[in-house]
Amino acid sequence: MSEAPARRSIVLAVALLGLGIALALLSVGVGSAGFESVLHAADDPLALQIVRDIRLPRTLGAWLAGALLGLGGALAQGLFRNPLADPYLLGSASGANLGVALLLAALGLSPAAGDWASRLGMTGAAFFGALLAVGLTLVLARGVQQTLRLLLAGVVVSMILGAAASLVMLRVPDILRAMQAFALGTTGFLGWPAVALLALAWVVCLVPAIGFARALDALTLGEATAASLGIPLSAVRLMLVAALSLATGAAVAQVGLVAFVGLVAPHLVRAIVRPTHRWLSMLAALMGGALLLAADVLARWVLAPQELPVGVVTALLGGGYLLWLMHRRSL
C-alpha cells in the first residue's frame, strides 16, 4: 500500500473514531429524561443507575454489534470476491436466528435476560446456527468458485432455516414476541455481559481478518494467482468462514437481524479510500459501529419516548443509500 492511501486510511480511522465518540456521547443523553440524567448522575443515584446500567451498555453494545457486522461484511466481500456480499449472504443470519429460537424454546430463556449464562448461551447457539448454515451453503455450492451457485445456495439455505425457525415459533408460541423483537432488530436488551461478549467476539474475529489480509488481497487477483503465491486457500477459507460466522452469530444473538450495515459499511469505506484488506477490515468495523450507533440514536429520538426497531432504521437508511448509488451509476 502506497504512502498516500495509507495516510488517507489513517485520517479516515481517526475521523470514524471521533464520530463514534461523538455519537456515543449523544446516545448516552438520549432517553426519556434526556441529558438531565447525565448532568445529575454525580448526585442522583437513580440518574447514575440509568446512565451506568442502561444507556452506557446499550451505547457500547450497539457500536460493537455494528463493528462486528461491518467486519463481517468486509470479510464476506473479500472472501467471495463479490461487492454485494454481506454477513448474511450464506444464510448465517437465518442459522443464527434458528439457533436462538431453539435455545429459547428448549430452556425458556428470554432475550432480556442479563446474566452471563444466558448471554453466553444465546451467543453460542447463534454462532453454531450460523456455522451450520454457512457449512450447508458451501456444501450445496460445492465451494466458492461459482458466485451464482453460491448466491443461490445461500438463498435456499436461508429459506429452509427461516422456515424451520418459523416452525419452532409455531410449536412454542411463548417465544413469538421475543423472536419478533429479534427479527426487527433491537438494542434494548443490551447489558454489560452482552457488551463483554461482543467485545471478545470482535477481538477474536479481528485477529484472523488482519492475519489473512494479504491472502484476501491475493484472492482479488483470482484463486489461481493466490494458489501460485503459496497461499493455503483451504485453511484461509476455513478460518475466515469461522470468523464470519462468529461475527454474525454474536451480533444477531445480541441485537437481532439488523439489515444493510454489513453491506454498506465496506462500500462507504471504499468510496472514501482504496485500502488493502488489512485497513479495510478495521475501517469497515469502525464504519459499521458508527452506522449502527447512529441508527440507534435515530430509533430512540424520532418518536420519543417510543422507539423504532433499529433494524427498520438501518433498512431504510441502507436501502436509500443503495438506491442512490444505483441512480448515480446509471447517470
KEKE-448821 format. One line per 3 residues: number of its first residue (from 1); their letters; for each residue x, y, z of C-alpha. Coordinates in Angstrom, 1 decimal, padded with zeros to 4 digits, always signed. Example, Ala and Ser with C-alpha at 12.3 -4.5 7.8 and 13.67 -1.06 7.14 Angstrom:
// residues 2
1) AS) +012.3:-004.5:+007.8  +013.7:-001.1:+007.1 .
***
This chain:
// residues 331
1) MSE) +000.0:+000.0:+000.0  +001.5:+003.3:-001.0  +002.0:+006.2:+001.3 .
4) APA) -000.9:+008.4:+000.2  -003.6:+005.7:+000.6  -002.1:+004.7:+003.9 .
7) RRS) -002.3:+008.3:+005.1  -005.9:+008.6:+003.9  -006.8:+005.4:+005.8 .
10) IVL) -005.3:+006.8:+009.0  -007.2:+010.0:+008.6  -010.4:+008.1:+008.0 .
13) AVA) -009.8:+005.9:+011.0  -009.3:+008.9:+013.3  -012.4:+010.6:+011.8 .
16) LLG) -014.5:+007.5:+012.4  -013.2:+007.1:+015.9  -014.1:+010.8:+016.6 .
19) LGI) -017.5:+010.2:+015.0  -018.1:+007.2:+017.2  -017.2:+009.1:+020.4 .
22) ALA) -019.5:+012.0:+019.4  -022.3:+009.5:+018.7  -021.7:+007.7:+022.0 .
25) LLS) -022.0:+011.0:+023.9  -025.2:+011.8:+022.1  -026.5:+008.3:+022.7 .
28) VGV) -025.9:+008.4:+026.4  -028.0:+011.6:+026.6  -030.9:+010.2:+024.5 .
31) GSA) -033.8:+008.9:+026.7  -037.0:+009.9:+028.5  -035.1:+012.1:+030.8 .
34) GFE) -032.7:+013.4:+028.2  -029.3:+014.9:+029.3  -030.7:+015.6:+032.8 .
37) SVL) -029.7:+012.0:+033.8  -026.2:+012.6:+032.7  -025.9:+016.1:+034.3 .
40) HAA) -027.3:+014.8:+037.7  -025.6:+011.4:+037.6  -023.0:+012.5:+040.2 .
43) DDP) -025.5:+013.4:+042.9  -028.6:+011.4:+042.0  -028.4:+007.6:+042.5 .
46) LAL) -031.3:+006.9:+040.1  -029.8:+009.0:+037.3  -026.4:+007.3:+037.9 .
49) QIV) -028.1:+003.9:+037.6  -029.9:+004.9:+034.4  -026.6:+006.1:+032.8 .
52) RDI) -024.4:+003.3:+034.1  -026.6:+000.3:+033.8  -028.9:+001.2:+030.8 .
55) RLP) -027.5:+003.8:+028.5  -023.8:+003.1:+028.6  -024.0:-000.7:+027.9 .
58) RTL) -026.6:+000.0:+025.2  -024.4:+002.6:+023.5  -021.2:+000.4:+023.6 .
61) GAW) -023.1:-002.7:+022.7  -024.7:-001.0:+019.6  -021.3:+000.2:+018.5 .
64) LAG) -019.7:-003.2:+018.9  -022.5:-005.1:+017.2  -022.2:-002.7:+014.2 .
67) ALL) -018.4:-003.2:+014.2  -018.9:-006.9:+014.0  -021.3:-006.6:+011.1 .
70) GLG) -019.0:-004.2:+009.3  -016.1:-006.5:+009.8  -018.2:-009.5:+008.6 .
73) GAL) -019.2:-007.6:+005.5  -015.5:-006.8:+004.7  -014.6:-010.5:+005.2 .
76) AQG) -017.6:-011.7:+003.1  -016.8:-009.3:+000.2  -013.1:-010.2:+000.2 .
79) LFR) -013.5:-013.9:+000.6  -016.1:-014.3:-002.1  -014.8:-011.5:-004.4 .
82) NPL) -018.3:-010.1:-004.6  -019.0:-006.4:-003.6  -022.7:-007.4:-003.0 .
85) ADP) -021.8:-009.9:-000.3  -022.8:-009.2:+003.2  -022.6:-011.2:+006.5 .
88) YLL) -026.0:-012.7:+005.8  -025.2:-013.9:+002.3  -024.5:-017.5:+003.2 .
91) GSA) -027.6:-018.0:+005.3  -025.7:-017.2:+008.6  -028.4:-014.9:+009.8 .
94) SGA) -031.2:-017.5:+009.4  -029.0:-020.1:+011.0  -028.2:-017.8:+014.0 .
97) NLG) -031.9:-016.9:+014.3  -032.8:-020.6:+014.3  -030.2:-021.3:+016.9 .
100) VAL) -031.5:-018.6:+019.2  -035.1:-019.8:+018.6  -034.2:-023.4:+019.6 .
103) LLA) -032.4:-022.3:+022.7  -035.3:-020.0:+023.8  -037.8:-022.8:+023.1 .
106) ALG) -035.8:-025.5:+024.9  -034.8:-023.6:+028.0  -037.5:-021.0:+028.3 .
109) LSP) -034.9:-018.1:+028.2  -035.7:-014.5:+027.3  -033.5:-012.3:+025.2 .
112) AAG) -033.9:-009.7:+028.0  -032.0:-012.0:+030.4  -028.9:-010.2:+031.5 .
115) DWA) -026.9:-012.9:+033.3  -023.7:-014.3:+031.9  -025.0:-017.8:+031.3 .
118) SRL) -028.0:-016.5:+029.2  -025.9:-014.1:+027.1  -023.2:-016.7:+026.5 .
121) GMT) -025.8:-019.4:+025.7  -027.5:-017.3:+023.1  -024.2:-016.2:+021.6 .
124) GAA) -023.1:-019.8:+021.4  -026.4:-021.0:+019.9  -026.4:-018.2:+017.3 .
127) FFG) -022.7:-019.0:+016.4  -023.3:-022.7:+015.9  -026.5:-022.0:+014.0 .
130) ALL) -024.6:-019.5:+011.7  -021.8:-022.0:+011.3  -024.2:-024.8:+010.3 .
133) AVG) -025.9:-022.5:+007.8  -022.6:-021.5:+006.2  -021.4:-025.1:+006.1 .
136) LTL) -024.7:-026.2:+004.3  -024.3:-023.3:+001.8  -020.8:-024.2:+000.9 .
139) VLA) -021.7:-027.9:+000.5  -024.6:-027.1:-001.8  -022.5:-024.6:-003.7 .
142) RGV) -019.6:-027.1:-004.0  -017.1:-024.4:-002.8  -016.9:-020.8:-003.6 .
145) QQT) -015.7:-021.0:-007.2  -019.0:-020.1:-008.8  -020.6:-016.9:-007.5 .
148) LRL) -024.1:-017.6:-008.9  -024.2:-021.1:-007.4  -023.1:-019.6:-004.1 .
151) LLA) -025.8:-016.9:-004.1  -028.5:-019.4:-005.0  -027.3:-021.9:-002.3 .
154) GVV) -027.3:-019.0:+000.3  -030.9:-018.2:-000.7  -032.0:-021.8:-000.4 .
157) VSM) -030.4:-022.3:+003.0  -031.8:-019.0:+004.3  -035.4:-020.0:+003.2 .
160) ILG) -035.1:-023.5:+004.7  -033.7:-022.4:+008.0  -036.1:-019.4:+008.2 .
163) AAA) -039.0:-021.8:+007.7  -037.5:-024.1:+010.5  -037.4:-021.1:+012.8 .
166) SLV) -041.0:-020.3:+012.0  -042.0:-023.8:+012.8  -040.2:-023.6:+016.2 .
169) MLR) -042.1:-020.4:+016.9  -045.4:-022.0:+016.0  -044.6:-025.0:+018.1 .
172) VPD) -043.7:-022.8:+021.1  -045.7:-019.6:+020.8  -044.4:-018.3:+024.1 .
175) ILR) -041.2:-017.2:+022.3  -043.0:-015.5:+019.4  -042.8:-012.0:+020.9 .
178) AMQ) -039.2:-012.3:+021.8  -038.3:-013.6:+018.3  -040.3:-010.8:+016.7 .
181) AFA) -038.0:-008.3:+018.5  -035.0:-010.2:+017.2  -036.4:-010.2:+013.6 .
184) LGT) -036.9:-006.4:+013.7  -033.6:-005.7:+015.5  -033.3:-004.1:+018.9 .
187) TGF) -030.6:-002.8:+021.2  -032.9:-002.7:+024.2  -031.7:-005.9:+025.7 .
190) LGW) -028.0:-005.0:+025.8  -026.3:-005.1:+029.2  -022.7:-005.3:+030.4 .
193) PAV) -022.5:-009.1:+029.9  -023.6:-008.6:+026.3  -021.0:-005.8:+025.8 .
196) ALL) -018.2:-008.0:+027.2  -019.2:-010.9:+024.8  -019.5:-008.6:+021.8 .
199) ALA) -016.1:-007.1:+022.6  -014.5:-010.5:+022.9  -016.1:-011.7:+019.7 .
202) WVV) -014.8:-008.6:+017.9  -011.2:-009.1:+019.0  -011.3:-012.8:+018.1 .
205) CLV) -012.7:-012.0:+014.6  -010.3:-009.2:+014.0  -007.2:-011.4:+014.5 .
208) PAI) -007.8:-013.7:+011.5  -009.1:-010.7:+009.5  -005.8:-008.9:+009.9 .
211) GFA) -003.7:-012.1:+009.9  -005.1:-013.2:+006.5  -005.4:-009.7:+005.0 .
214) RAL) -002.6:-010.5:+002.4  -004.4:-013.7:+001.4  -007.6:-011.7:+000.8 .
217) DAL) -005.6:-009.2:-001.3  -004.2:-012.1:-003.4  -007.7:-013.6:-003.8 .
220) TLG) -008.8:-010.4:-005.5  -006.5:-011.4:-008.4  -008.1:-014.9:-008.6 .
223) EAT) -007.8:-018.2:-006.9  -005.2:-019.5:-009.3  -003.0:-016.5:-008.7 .
226) AAS) -003.4:-016.8:-004.9  -002.5:-020.5:-005.0  +000.5:-019.8:-007.2 .
229) LGI) +001.7:-017.4:-004.4  +001.7:-020.3:-001.9  -001.4:-019.3:+000.0 .
232) PLS) -003.2:-022.2:+001.7  -006.6:-021.5:+000.3  -008.4:-024.2:+002.3 .
235) AVR) -007.0:-023.1:+005.6  -007.7:-019.4:+004.8  -011.3:-020.1:+003.9 .
238) LML) -011.9:-022.2:+007.0  -010.6:-019.5:+009.3  -012.4:-016.7:+007.6 .
241) VAA) -015.6:-018.5:+007.4  -015.4:-019.3:+011.1  -014.7:-015.6:+011.8 .
244) LSL) -017.6:-014.5:+009.6  -019.9:-016.9:+011.4  -018.8:-015.8:+014.8 .
247) ATG) -019.2:-012.1:+013.9  -022.7:-012.7:+012.5  -023.8:-015.0:+015.3 .
250) AAV) -022.6:-012.8:+018.1  -024.2:-009.7:+016.6  -027.5:-011.4:+015.8 .
253) AQV) -027.7:-013.0:+019.3  -027.4:-009.6:+021.0  -029.3:-007.2:+018.6 .
256) GLV) -031.2:-009.4:+016.3  -031.4:-009.2:+012.5  -030.0:-005.7:+011.6 .
259) AFV) -030.0:-005.2:+007.8  -027.6:-003.4:+005.5  -024.9:-002.4:+008.0 .
262) GLV) -022.5:-005.2:+006.9  -023.2:-004.5:+003.2  -023.0:-000.7:+003.3 .
265) APH) -020.0:-000.2:+005.7  -017.3:-001.6:+003.3  -018.9:+000.3:+000.4 .
268) LVR) -018.7:+003.6:+002.3  -015.0:+002.9:+003.2  -014.1:+002.1:-000.4 .
271) AIV) -015.9:+005.3:-001.6  -013.5:+007.4:+000.5  -010.3:+005.4:+000.3 .
274) RPT) -009.0:+002.3:-001.6  -007.4:+000.4:+001.3  -005.9:-003.0:+001.4 .
277) HRW) -007.8:-005.7:+003.3  -005.7:-005.0:+006.4  -007.0:-001.5:+006.6 .
280) LSM) -010.4:-002.4:+005.2  -011.2:-004.8:+008.0  -010.5:-002.2:+010.6 .
283) LAA) -012.1:+000.7:+008.8  -015.3:-001.3:+007.9  -015.6:-002.2:+011.6 .
286) LMG) -015.3:+001.5:+012.6  -017.8:+002.5:+010.0  -020.2:-000.3:+010.9 .
289) GAL) -020.1:+000.7:+014.6  -020.8:+004.4:+013.7  -023.7:+003.4:+011.4 .
292) LLA) -025.5:+001.2:+013.9  -025.0:+003.6:+016.7  -026.3:+006.5:+014.6 .
295) ADV) -029.3:+004.3:+013.6  -029.9:+003.5:+017.3  -029.9:+007.2:+018.3 .
298) LAR) -032.4:+007.9:+015.5  -034.6:+005.0:+016.5  -034.8:+006.3:+020.1 .
301) WVL) -035.2:+010.0:+019.1  -037.6:+010.2:+016.2  -040.7:+009.0:+018.0 .
304) APQ) -039.5:+009.6:+021.6  -040.5:+008.4:+024.2  -041.4:+005.5:+021.9 .
307) ELP) -038.7:+003.6:+020.0  -038.5:+002.4:+016.4  -036.8:-001.0:+015.9 .
310) VGV) -033.2:-000.3:+014.9  -033.4:-002.8:+012.1  -036.1:-000.8:+010.5 .
313) VTA) -034.0:+002.3:+010.6  -030.9:+000.6:+009.1  -033.0:-000.9:+006.4 .
316) LLG) -034.4:+002.5:+005.4  -031.1:+004.2:+005.5  -029.2:+001.3:+003.8 .
319) GGY) -031.8:+000.8:+001.2  -031.9:+004.6:+000.5  -028.1:+004.6:+000.1 .
322) LLW) -028.1:+001.7:-002.4  -030.9:+003.3:-004.4  -029.0:+006.5:-004.6 .
325) LMH) -025.9:+004.6:-005.6  -027.8:+002.8:-008.4  -029.2:+006.1:-009.6 .
328) RRS) -025.8:+007.7:-009.6  -024.1:+005.0:-011.6  -027.0:+004.9:-014.1 .
331) L) -026.5:+008.5:-015.0 .
***
